[in-house]
């Protein structure tokens, strides 16, 4: 389901650093995280999303999430605007 959200989003921001910045700028609707991402890598993103009251959805695979985003590598975090 969340893969579909990424496909239908008006805008996406891929990657943990860019996602944190977008969340702090308060212009994202939802955060999508890969369950197989390293917890140390996504810890800060989760904290910022919680602080900003941004909903978080999980998907099963970094590889699939990256593919849906149109990149050749896995993606741990994606922020979306609907």
Secondary structure as UniProt FT lines:
FT   HELIX           2..8
FT   STRAND          11..14
FT   HELIX           16..24
FT   TURN            25..26
FT   STRAND          30..34
FT   TURN            35..36
FT   HELIX           39..51
FT   TURN            52..53
FT   STRAND          55..59
FT   HELIX           62..69
FT   STRAND          77..81
//
